[in-house]
């Protein structure tokens, strides 16, 4: 299989906008990124349990029938959509917990004062994400279909906004108490007001 790494870069698109709205001018965002790691893990959990928010094709739609039958024989049950990219729902799983468990040895959370990269270092994750390579010989060596591992939903963007505005509010409280030197210049309510019109309403 092709080796590679899968990460979510929290420095682009609407995520970057959400951070910039709340924390423009702050020098050290590592505390925020720590909070956003939990947000990302929750999103990955939702993506998995919904099979990519309903976008991942099933084994029977992609020519992976032999793989599904062989996997089902090993696990002792008929494979369904909930089994996609899962194995035994137990301690021997690798990919799923590496995407959803902060304590898993292959979970990625590379955080500095200005950047964050979240995801998994499982070498075959890229095969599923990009739809490249082939499955195992015992499963028929079928081509691996694309099942996007970095999908996010509206809840993720809402949670990013909420975590960001809460962090900004905490920073302001620290300034008021003389405990910091951040240049954040507005309150949580100001942050929420600035979100109006960008995603259709306030973050609750």
DOSE-399126 format. One record per residue: residue in one letter; y, x negated, z negated of N, C-alpha, C in turn. Coordinates in nm, 4 decimals, decimal comma. Each point is the difference from the previous one (the first is absolute). Layout:
% residues N
residuo_n_yy_n_xx_n_zz_ca_yy_ca_xx_ca_zz_c_yy_c_xx_c_zz
A_Y_X_Z_Y_X_Z_Y_X_Z
...
***
This chain:
% residues 204
residuo_n_yy_n_xx_n_zz_ca_yy_ca_xx_ca_zz_c_yy_c_xx_c_zz
X_-0,1194_-0,0819_0,0000_0,1194_0,0819_0,0000_0,1261_-0,0865_0,0000
X_0,1068_0,0556_0,0508_0,1281_-0,0697_-0,0027_0,0547_-0,0013_-0,1427
X_0,0420_-0,1165_-0,0468_0,0556_-0,0116_-0,1341_0,1503_0,0234_0,0038
X_0,0551_0,0500_-0,1094_0,1442_0,0206_-0,0055_0,0398_0,0657_-0,1302
X_0,1264_0,0226_-0,0155_0,0525_0,0604_-0,1219_0,0806_0,1243_0,0356
X_-0,0081_0,1003_-0,0850_0,0776_0,1222_0,0166_0,1009_0,0063_-0,1145
X_0,1251_0,0160_0,0321_0,1014_0,0154_-0,1042_0,1008_0,1047_0,0427
X_0,0597_0,0640_-0,0972_0,1154_0,0872_0,0233_0,1229_-0,0796_-0,0378
X_0,0887_-0,0222_0,0929_0,1229_-0,0725_-0,0280_0,1079_0,0992_-0,0429
X_0,0453_-0,0138_-0,1210_0,1033_0,0906_-0,0496_0,1363_-0,0579_0,0363
X_0,0245_-0,0117_0,1301_0,1287_-0,0545_0,0440_0,0405_0,0583_0,1353
X_-0,0470_0,1201_0,0292_0,0351_0,0571_0,1290_0,0043_0,1514_-0,0026
X_0,0639_0,0563_0,0966_0,0022_0,1447_0,0163_0,0648_0,0721_-0,1158
X_-0,0522_0,1201_-0,0294_0,0585_0,0829_-0,1041_-0,0149_-0,0627_-0,1373
X_-0,1031_-0,0829_-0,0191_-0,0170_-0,0649_-0,1299_0,1149_-0,0955_-0,0254
X_0,0369_-0,0759_0,1008_0,1136_-0,0911_-0,0141_0,1269_0,0793_-0,0289
X_0,0159_0,1106_0,0677_0,1189_0,0830_-0,0213_0,0061_0,0484_-0,1443
X_-0,1125_0,0459_-0,0524_-0,0022_0,0515_-0,1364_0,0373_-0,1078_-0,1001
X_-0,0486_-0,1195_0,0202_0,0322_-0,1098_-0,0903_0,1465_-0,0383_0,0141
X_0,0466_-0,0080_0,1231_0,1378_-0,0418_0,0219_0,1009_0,0971_-0,0566
X_-0,0288_0,1276_0,0083_0,0922_0,1003_-0,0524_0,0201_-0,0189_-0,1495
X_-0,1065_-0,0285_-0,0710_0,0091_-0,0048_-0,1453_0,0398_-0,1362_-0,0543
X_-0,0328_-0,1081_0,0693_0,0076_-0,1314_-0,0625_0,0757_-0,1027_0,0825
X_0,0906_0,0425_0,0830_0,0765_-0,0930_0,0794_0,0748_-0,0981_-0,0905
X_-0,0189_-0,1277_0,0232_0,0708_-0,1016_-0,0763_-0,0780_-0,0593_-0,1152
X_-0,1151_0,0548_-0,0333_-0,0789_-0,0562_-0,1095_-0,0733_-0,1247_0,0478
X_-0,0048_-0,1015_-0,0845_-0,0599_-0,1268_0,0392_-0,1502_-0,0043_-0,0229
X_-0,0493_0,0688_-0,1011_-0,1416_-0,0068_-0,0366_-0,0580_0,1400_-0,0034
X_-0,0874_0,0303_0,0977_-0,0604_0,1329_0,0096_-0,1455_-0,0013_-0,0436
X_-0,0459_-0,1060_-0,0640_-0,1422_-0,0101_-0,0330_-0,0445_0,1123_-0,0936
X_0,0860_0,0426_-0,0915_-0,0360_0,1105_-0,0884_-0,0216_0,1292_0,0764
X_0,0848_0,0239_0,0986_-0,0176_0,1169_0,0851_-0,1297_-0,0098_0,0789
X_-0,0255_-0,1166_0,0572_-0,1207_-0,0165_0,0806_-0,1262_0,0203_-0,0833
X_0,0049_-0,0384_-0,1276_-0,1133_0,0284_-0,0880_-0,0249_0,1502_-0,0074
X_0,1077_0,0777_-0,0128_-0,0136_0,1454_-0,0047_-0,0487_0,0557_0,1329
X_0,0487_-0,0569_0,1103_-0,0399_0,0485_0,1324_-0,1456_-0,0332_0,0308
X_-0,0544_-0,1027_-0,0632_-0,1423_-0,0284_0,0195_-0,0838_0,1188_-0,0454
X_0,0337_0,0582_-0,1138_-0,0723_0,1182_-0,0472_0,0179_0,1178_0,0955
X_0,1196_0,0130_0,0557_0,0259_0,1057_0,0982_-0,0886_-0,0181_0,1220
X_-0,0117_-0,1252_0,0444_-0,0841_-0,0286_0,1163_-0,1470_0,0294_-0,0290
X_-0,0496_-0,0388_-0,1184_-0,1389_0,0252_-0,0362_-0,0294_0,1495_-0,0020
X_0,0920_0,0794_-0,0532_-0,0187_0,1450_-0,0019_-0,0066_0,0557_0,1420
X_0,0852_-0,0519_0,0885_-0,0017_0,0454_0,1384_-0,1324_-0,0350_0,0668
X_-0,0491_-0,1219_-0,0240_-0,1273_-0,0414_0,0592_-0,1140_0,0886_-0,0485
X_0,0043_0,0387_-0,1268_-0,1012_0,0909_-0,0544_0,0045_0,1335_0,0732
X_0,1190_0,0533_0,0219_0,0123_0,1276_0,0720_-0,0478_-0,0141_0,1434
X_0,0336_-0,1116_0,0636_-0,0412_-0,0205_0,1389_-0,1518_-0,0034_0,0117
X_-0,0636_-0,0684_-0,0915_-0,1459_-0,0088_0,0038_-0,0657_0,1342_-0,0265
X_0,0435_0,0688_-0,1039_-0,0671_0,1245_-0,0366_0,0255_0,1111_0,1017
X_0,1000_-0,0176_0,0856_0,0268_0,0976_0,1064_-0,0436_-0,0527_0,1364
X_-0,0744_-0,1119_-0,0002_-0,0439_-0,0632_0,1242_0,1174_-0,0267_0,0949
X_0,0913_-0,0806_-0,0529_0,1158_-0,0357_0,0808_0,0912_0,1177_0,0258
X_0,0184_0,0848_-0,1030_0,0804_0,1220_0,0146_-0,0482_0,0833_0,1182
X_-0,1341_0,0019_0,0155_-0,0629_0,0811_0,1039_-0,0037_-0,0625_0,1380
X_0,0387_-0,1266_0,0128_0,0076_-0,0625_0,1323_-0,1207_-0,0862_0,0353
X_-0,0789_-0,0409_-0,0992_-0,1136_-0,0864_0,0312_-0,1092_0,0792_0,0705
X_-0,0478_-0,0471_0,1145_-0,1099_0,0696_0,0681_-0,1297_-0,0157_-0,0785
X_-0,0835_0,1024_0,0046_-0,1271_-0,0055_-0,0722_-0,0993_-0,0885_0,0751
X_-0,1070_-0,0376_-0,0690_-0,1045_-0,0813_0,0627_-0,0581_0,0685_0,1229
X_-0,0051_0,1324_-0,0052_-0,0655_0,0747_0,1073_0,0928_0,0242_0,1191
X_0,1269_-0,0360_-0,0151_0,0961_0,0134_0,1090_0,0214_-0,1318_0,0749
X_-0,0568_-0,1077_-0,0513_0,0323_-0,1328_0,0538_-0,1204_-0,0794_0,0472
X_-0,1156_0,0642_0,0117_-0,1186_-0,0725_0,0427_-0,0642_-0,0817_-0,1100
X_0,0337_0,0301_-0,1259_-0,0573_-0,0728_-0,1137_-0,1122_0,0791_-0,0675
X_-0,0657_0,0861_0,0758_-0,1031_0,0850_-0,0577_-0,1130_-0,0820_-0,0597
X_-0,0448_-0,1047_0,0709_-0,1086_-0,0832_-0,0519_0,0411_-0,0677_-0,1303
X_0,1236_-0,0466_-0,0053_0,0499_-0,0618_-0,1230_0,0008_0,1015_-0,1137
X_0,0473_0,1207_0,0278_0,0059_0,1038_-0,1022_-0,1393_0,0332_-0,0510
X_-0,0972_0,0064_0,0897_-0,1371_0,0314_-0,0406_-0,0580_-0,1130_-0,0844
X_0,0235_-0,1246_0,0416_-0,0521_-0,1139_-0,0748_0,0668_-0,0096_-0,1372
X_0,1302_0,0196_-0,0040_0,0727_-0,0038_-0,1271_-0,0476_0,1126_-0,0918
X_-0,0197_0,1185_0,0579_-0,0492_0,1129_-0,0777_-0,1386_-0,0253_-0,0558
X_-0,0838_-0,0690_0,0778_-0,1345_-0,0323_-0,0463_0,0053_-0,0957_-0,1185
X_0,0921_-0,0962_0,0063_0,0156_-0,0959_-0,1102_0,0497_0,0694_-0,1261
X_0,0969_0,0890_0,0166_0,0628_0,0652_-0,1153_-0,0722_0,1272_-0,0438
X_-0,0917_0,0488_0,0853_-0,0779_0,1169_-0,0375_0,0725_0,1317_0,0130
X_0,0944_0,0090_0,0937_0,0689_0,1264_0,0213_0,0562_0,0041_0,1417
X_0,0310_0,1214_0,0476_0,0602_0,0177_0,1308_0,1454_-0,0443_-0,0049
X_0,0409_-0,0797_0,0979_0,1372_-0,0489_0,0035_0,0967_0,1102_0,0445
X_0,1125_0,0102_-0,0686_0,1050_0,0946_0,0340_0,1308_-0,0773_0,0172
X_0,1071_0,0716_0,0259_0,1291_-0,0662_0,0192_0,0423_-0,0793_-0,1238
X_-0,0340_0,0481_-0,1176_0,0418_-0,0690_-0,1224_-0,0660_-0,1368_-0,0165
X_-0,1047_-0,0259_0,0784_-0,0695_-0,1286_-0,0089_0,0601_-0,1069_0,0906
X_0,0974_0,0362_0,0836_0,0574_-0,0980_0,0915_0,0728_-0,1104_-0,0766
X_-0,0334_-0,1234_0,0328_0,0569_-0,1186_-0,0631_-0,0251_-0,0021_-0,1508
X_-0,0981_0,0772_-0,0451_-0,0484_-0,0064_-0,1378_-0,1446_-0,0472_0,0049
X_-0,0478_-0,0450_-0,1150_-0,1401_-0,0400_-0,0003_-0,0763_0,0799_-0,1034
X_-0,0086_-0,0474_-0,1223_-0,0813_0,0722_-0,0973_0,0833_0,0676_-0,1083
X_0,1338_0,0010_0,0172_0,0880_0,0603_-0,0999_-0,0255_-0,0631_-0,1378
X_-0,0343_-0,1301_-0,0014_-0,0337_-0,0669_-0,1248_0,0498_-0,1426_-0,0052
X_-0,0585_-0,0755_-0,0901_0,0484_-0,1343_-0,0303_-0,0161_-0,0979_0,1151
X_-0,0920_0,0264_0,0920_-0,0239_-0,0962_0,1083_0,0907_0,0212_0,1207
X_0,0851_0,1016_-0,0040_0,0950_0,0197_0,1096_0,0996_-0,1154_0,0048
X_0,0520_-0,0266_0,1184_0,0962_-0,1087_0,0151_0,1320_0,0494_0,0585
X_-0,0038_0,0581_0,1215_0,1243_0,0317_0,0701_0,0832_0,1036_-0,0746
X_-0,0596_0,1111_-0,0398_0,0752_0,1058_-0,0674_0,0686_-0,0497_-0,1277
X_-0,0727_-0,0619_-0,0935_0,0704_-0,0457_-0,1215_0,0999_-0,1114_0,0274
X_-0,0232_-0,0784_0,1049_0,0972_-0,1056_0,0312_0,1325_0,0577_0,0467
X_-0,0028_0,1248_0,0469_0,1214_0,0669_0,0453_0,0641_0,0851_-0,1091
X_-0,0767_0,0356_-0,1032_0,0476_0,1003_-0,0951_0,0016_-0,0452_-0,1462
X_-0,0575_-0,1162_-0,0303_-0,0116_-0,0471_-0,1378_0,0777_-0,1299_-0,0163
X_0,1043_0,0023_-0,0819_0,0829_-0,1189_-0,0188_-0,0772_-0,1169_-0,0587
X_-0,1096_0,0285_-0,0691_-0,0775_-0,1055_-0,0653_-0,1127_-0,0549_0,0868
X_-0,0173_0,0558_0,1182_-0,1066_-0,0502_0,0879_0,0381_-0,1385_0,0508
X_-0,0945_-0,0945_0,0037_0,0349_-0,1367_0,0406_0,0525_-0,0127_0,1418
X_-0,0258_0,0987_0,0854_0,0479_-0,0088_0,1377_0,1158_0,0950_0,0290
X_0,0546_0,0591_-0,1050_0,1235_0,0759_0,0175_0,1162_-0,0969_0,0139
X_0,0871_0,0248_0,0963_0,1140_-0,0882_0,0265_0,1262_0,0597_-0,0596
X_0,0686_-0,0791_-0,0793_0,1322_0,0362_-0,0511_0,0777_-0,1305_-0,0136
X_0,0621_-0,0417_0,1108_0,0772_-0,1240_0,0020_0,1471_0,0365_-0,0179
X_0,0526_-0,0282_-0,1171_0,1339_0,0454_-0,0366_0,0891_-0,1188_-0,0315
X_0,1169_-0,0018_0,0628_0,1038_-0,0969_-0,0337_0,1250_0,0778_-0,0395
X_0,1090_-0,0689_-0,0181_0,1225_0,0688_-0,0388_0,0572_0,0856_0,1118
X_-0,0388_-0,0276_0,1250_0,0603_0,0718_0,1129_-0,1013_0,0638_0,0949
X_-0,1277_-0,0281_-0,0147_-0,0993_0,0537_0,0935_-0,1248_0,0449_-0,0752
X_-0,0769_0,0873_0,0658_-0,1283_0,0426_-0,0550_-0,0955_0,0287_0,1148
X_-0,1247_-0,0397_-0,0173_-0,1056_0,0302_0,0966_-0,1164_0,0586_-0,0774
X_-0,0427_0,1214_0,0399_-0,1088_0,0688_-0,0678_-0,1126_0,0263_0,0991
X_-0,1226_0,0020_-0,0474_-0,1115_0,0347_0,0873_-0,1313_-0,0561_-0,0486
X_-0,0790_-0,0543_0,0913_-0,1328_-0,0515_-0,0311_-0,0231_-0,1299_0,0748
X_-0,0799_-0,0878_-0,0603_-0,0386_-0,1231_0,0676_-0,1441_0,0053_0,0484
X_-0,0628_0,1178_-0,0032_-0,1360_0,0147_0,0523_0,0017_-0,0359_0,1484
X_-0,0853_-0,0930_0,0396_0,0126_-0,0577_0,1339_-0,0264_0,0981_0,1129
X_-0,0825_0,1005_-0,0243_-0,0310_0,0937_0,1076_0,0905_0,1228_0,0009
X_0,0967_0,0057_-0,0911_0,0922_0,1145_-0,0013_0,0730_0,0123_0,1326
X_0,0369_-0,1131_0,0581_0,0737_0,0012_0,1263_-0,0810_0,0647_0,1115
X_-0,1330_-0,0126_-0,0053_-0,0844_0,0611_0,1029_0,0166_0,1519_0,0007
X_-0,0001_0,0584_-0,1188_0,0162_0,1456_-0,0093_0,1435_0,0412_0,0329
X_0,0952_-0,0781_-0,0468_0,1401_0,0352_0,0223_0,0373_-0,0055_0,1474
X_-0,0500_-0,1008_0,0704_0,0345_-0,0186_0,1410_-0,1015_0,0627_0,0953
X_-0,1206_0,0295_-0,0497_-0,1046_0,0509_0,0887_-0,0565_-0,1085_0,0890
X_-0,0396_-0,1103_-0,0611_-0,0536_-0,1139_0,0760_-0,1340_-0,0429_-0,0597
X_-0,0817_-0,0655_0,0825_-0,1297_-0,0480_-0,0452_-0,1068_0,1075_0,0074
X_-0,1156_-0,0339_-0,0513_-0,1132_0,0931_-0,0018_-0,0584_0,0102_-0,1397
X_-0,0654_0,1125_-0,0227_-0,0640_0,0231_-0,1283_-0,1258_-0,0840_-0,0146
X_-0,0703_0,0119_-0,1129_-0,1187_-0,0822_-0,0252_-0,1153_0,0330_0,0941
X_-0,0840_-0,0993_0,0201_-0,1158_0,0165_0,0892_-0,0889_0,1144_-0,0462
X_-0,0214_0,0086_-0,1328_-0,0896_0,1030_-0,0512_0,0556_0,1407_0,0209
X_0,1300_0,0081_0,0317_0,0612_0,1299_0,0246_0,0227_0,0285_0,1474
X_-0,0550_-0,0850_0,0860_0,0113_0,0231_0,1432_0,1077_-0,0800_0,0694
X_0,0755_-0,0806_-0,0735_0,1042_-0,0865_0,0570_0,1026_0,0778_0,0815
X_0,0318_0,1194_-0,0425_0,0979_0,0811_0,0730_0,1396_-0,0607_-0,0145
X_0,0842_0,0158_0,1031_0,1389_-0,0456_-0,0119_0,0675_0,0664_-0,1205
X_0,0787_-0,0772_-0,0724_0,0695_0,0530_-0,1169_0,1252_0,0740_0,0465
X_0,0123_0,1289_-0,0319_0,1195_0,0748_0,0416_0,1191_-0,0312_-0,0910
X_0,1180_0,0271_0,0495_0,1208_-0,0203_-0,0790_0,0103_0,1074_-0,1075
X_0,0131_-0,0455_-0,1247_0,0297_0,0884_-0,1124_0,1118_-0,0682_-0,0787
X_0,1199_0,0458_0,0222_0,1205_-0,0633_-0,0548_-0,0058_-0,0039_-0,1526
X_0,0106_-0,1199_-0,0571_-0,0058_-0,0168_-0,1444_0,1372_0,0004_-0,0659
X_0,1055_0,0014_0,0782_0,1342_-0,0102_-0,0565_0,0818_0,1271_0,0173
X_-0,0665_0,1115_0,0134_0,0709_0,1264_0,0135_0,0691_0,0367_-0,1306
X_0,1158_0,0604_0,0119_0,0713_0,0497_-0,1175_0,0395_0,1454_0,0232
X_0,0257_0,0698_-0,1085_0,0387_0,1407_0,0094_0,1385_0,0210_-0,0601
X_0,0468_0,1239_0,0048_0,1317_0,0306_-0,0554_0,0058_-0,0288_-0,1495
X_-0,1125_0,0208_-0,0675_-0,0026_-0,0276_-0,1438_0,0301_-0,1470_-0,0274
X_-0,0504_-0,0877_0,0853_0,0261_-0,1433_-0,0163_0,1495_-0,0282_0,0086
X_0,0661_0,0542_0,1010_0,1431_-0,0232_0,0154_0,0790_0,0609_-0,1159
X_-0,0429_0,1163_-0,0464_0,0653_0,0605_-0,1158_-0,0179_-0,0879_-0,1234
X_-0,1221_-0,0526_-0,0179_-0,0276_-0,0841_-0,1166_0,0762_-0,1318_0,0067
X_0,0144_-0,0555_0,1209_0,0797_-0,1214_0,0169_0,1451_0,0279_-0,0394
X_0,0535_0,1103_0,0471_0,1378_0,0355_-0,0323_0,0181_0,0207_-0,1495
X_-0,0963_0,0689_-0,0606_0,0095_0,0281_-0,1442_-0,0084_-0,1287_-0,0811
X_-0,0951_-0,0860_0,0347_-0,0148_-0,1255_-0,0734_0,1234_-0,0876_0,0165
X_0,0561_0,0021_0,1200_0,1173_-0,0822_0,0271_0,1211_0,0486_-0,0775
X_0,0233_0,1302_0,0025_0,1158_0,0538_-0,0705_-0,0152_-0,0161_-0,1513
X_-0,1228_0,0151_-0,0511_-0,0234_-0,0209_-0,1427_0,0257_-0,1455_-0,0379
X_-0,0404_-0,0905_0,0865_0,0207_-0,1426_-0,0269_0,1495_-0,0324_-0,0013
X_0,0727_0,0582_0,0940_0,1443_-0,0227_0,0052_0,0671_0,0542_-0,1261
X_-0,0436_0,1175_-0,0445_0,0575_0,0578_-0,1202_-0,0270_-0,0888_-0,1214
X_-0,1211_-0,0555_-0,0071_-0,0332_-0,0897_-0,1108_0,0845_-0,1263_0,0045
X_0,0234_-0,0509_0,1216_0,0826_-0,1194_0,0138_0,1418_0,0268_-0,0476
X_0,0503_0,1177_0,0314_0,1343_0,0356_-0,0440_0,0077_0,0118_-0,1521
X_-0,1043_0,0539_-0,0603_-0,0025_0,0094_-0,1449_0,0000_-0,1384_-0,0629
X_-0,0722_-0,0943_0,0654_-0,0009_-0,1367_-0,0482_0,1370_-0,0633_0,0079
X_0,0718_0,0304_0,1075_0,1356_-0,0521_0,0140_0,0905_0,0537_-0,1112
X_-0,0146_0,1293_-0,0263_0,0851_0,0611_-0,1017_-0,0250_-0,0603_-0,1382
X_-0,1250_-0,0446_-0,0208_-0,0349_-0,0584_-0,1289_0,0216_-0,1508_-0,0024
X_0,0523_-0,0537_0,1107_0,0268_-0,1426_0,0064_-0,1233_-0,0856_0,0159
X_-0,1060_0,0575_0,0624_-0,1247_-0,0738_0,0101_-0,0279_-0,0495_0,1416
X_0,0944_0,0120_0,0920_-0,0303_-0,0425_0,1347_0,1243_-0,0281_0,0793
X_-0,0194_-0,0465_0,1231_0,1141_-0,0343_0,0852_-0,0144_0,0605_0,1382
X_-0,0755_0,1091_0,0112_-0,0212_0,0636_0,1289_0,1303_0,0583_0,0530
X_0,0095_0,0050_0,1333_0,1202_0,0560_0,0615_-0,0214_0,1432_0,0477
X_-0,1049_0,0660_-0,0485_-0,0203_0,1409_0,0344_0,1225_0,0789_-0,0415
X_0,0498_0,0856_0,0909_0,1279_0,0628_-0,0267_-0,0008_0,1496_-0,0102
X_-0,1153_0,0634_-0,0195_0,0018_0,1448_-0,0130_-0,1211_0,0471_-0,0787
X_0,0035_0,1259_-0,0385_-0,1018_0,0561_-0,0875_-0,1156_0,0580_0,0793
X_-0,1035_0,0418_-0,0722_-0,1142_0,0642_0,0629_0,0447_0,1212_0,0805
X_0,0932_0,0788_-0,0550_0,0464_0,1193_0,0708_0,0699_-0,0377_0,1304
X_0,0763_-0,1101_-0,0027_0,0648_-0,0463_0,1229_-0,1037_-0,0376_0,1042
X_-0,1048_-0,0661_-0,0441_-0,1075_-0,0390_0,0916_-0,0600_0,1229_0,0651
X_-0,0281_0,1012_-0,0795_-0,0613_0,1211_0,0535_0,0941_0,0694_0,0971
X_0,1297_0,0004_-0,0318_0,0958_0,0636_0,0910_0,0024_-0,0728_0,1340
X_-0,0128_-0,1299_-0,0026_0,0034_-0,0753_0,1246_-0,1240_0,0237_0,0850
X_-0,1050_0,0576_-0,0607_-0,1195_0,0305_0,0770_0,0127_0,1325_0,0755
X_0,0988_0,0824_-0,0327_0,0163_0,1290_0,0663_0,0211_-0,0215_0,1497
X_-0,0732_0,0773_0,0797_0,0144_-0,0080_0,1443_-0,0879_-0,1053_0,0650
X_-0,0569_-0,0899_-0,0772_-0,0827_-0,1058_0,0591_-0,1464_0,0433_0,0106
X_-0,0427_0,0840_-0,0953_-0,1345_0,0529_0,0087_-0,0016_0,1499_-0,0262
X_0,1133_0,0630_0,0127_0,0043_0,1443_-0,0070_0,0323_0,0584_-0,1360
X_0,0280_-0,0832_-0,0984_0,0329_0,0557_-0,1313_-0,0083_-0,1040_-0,1086
X_0,0278_0,0411_-0,1214_-0,0045_-0,0903_-0,1140_-0,1429_-0,0283_-0,0412
X_-0,0205_-0,1163_-0,0578_-0,1278_-0,0315_-0,0611_-0,0009_0,0623_-0,1382
X_-0,0991_0,0791_-0,0288_-0,0052_0,0700_-0,1290_-0,0543_-0,0914_-0,1077
***
